[in-house]
Amino acid sequence: MSSLWMGRDHLVYVRGSGYLIPLSEEYKRYRFEDIQSIAISKKSRIGAAILYGLGLLSFAGPLVLVLALMEEGELGMGAAVSISVLALGALLFTSLLLRHLILGPTCVCDLQTSLSRDRIQPLNRFHAARQCVDSLAGKIQAAQEPLREAARAEVVEFQRQSRKEAETFSIPAPVIPTFAGVLLLGIGALATLHLESLILTALMLLLLLLVSFSLNFSLIASVRKLTPEAIRSTLWIAMGLLFVFVGSATVYLLISAARNPVYTLDFMGPLEALTGVASGGGLGFYLMFLGLSLGFFACGLVGILMSLKWKGLIQEAEEVPAELEPPFSE
């Protein structure tokens, strides 16, 4: 509901309230020279994790019970629909739990001026709040320079130490390999959809598993390091596509098993069902998996190009001559 905006010499805090969408907004402006402190305090994230975990158990528990009580080879359409709903619910809460853990510790952030002390609601994740404060520190110090003339020596030392600790934009090591994996996953899914090969399907599922682990590691690294927002957003899009793909495959397998109980007999059954999506899944499932495959391909390609572009920009910025650097850049 709320957001924080940075101008040339001030911050604007838009505090919104409402349900699902902001129904009212309040605007507050903070000039850099008026900011006395920005305080960040970590909070426990166990409560939200327990909530998402209970949601996951509320769907996964009945799902396991239904599967345990169901006799082998007997899966009606009603049971398939029930299992699909439970499986999708469990997948939804799994994705929420993973997102909560990937974003890192929660926090509260308070901004203090001589007139007020306000809780900045958008800065509710510790790593993002630290990155935001790091980006503001230099601007606030520059705006308050006239107030610190008597303590210039201490200021110079503080700035030197701050620069040693401050983060700059970087591309975490697993990001480009992850985008390459997403690109290969899109190509593999397209090939599996049209060639109908059991070996190809098995390889694609193995690649899907590897990419899911790699995406989690990349998202964790991008949250904890100051990563360009475009790259971070592309990683989240890839994760969303992955969950939609898994959910669609689950629903398709259950419907296929309800139509043909042979698919429930052994491990080869699901592989055969997934291999025959184009011929036996109908136009709807074919178009869905085609769109998801193209989405993986586009997401991986765009991610690789953006990462290479940003690596070049970061390298150029690091090679700026010393005489072009701002004051106190020792």
Secondary structure, 3 states (H helix, E strand, C coil): CCEEEECCCEEEEEEEEECCCEEEEEEEEEEHHHEEEEEEEEECCHHHHHHHHHHHHHHHHHHHHHHHHCCCCCCCHHHHHHHHHHHHHHHHHHHHHHHHHHCCCEEEEEEEECCCEEECCCCCEHHHHHHHHHHHHHHHHHHCHHHHHHHHHHHHHHHHHHHHHCCCCCCCCCHHHHHHHHHHHHHHHHHHHHHCCHHHHHHHHHHHHHHHHHHHHHHHHHHHCCCCHHHHHHHHHHHHHHHHHHHHHHHHHHHHHHHCHHHHCCCHHHHHHHHCHHHHCHHHHHHHHHHHHHHHHHHHHHHHHHHHHHHHHHHHHHCCCHHHCCCCCC
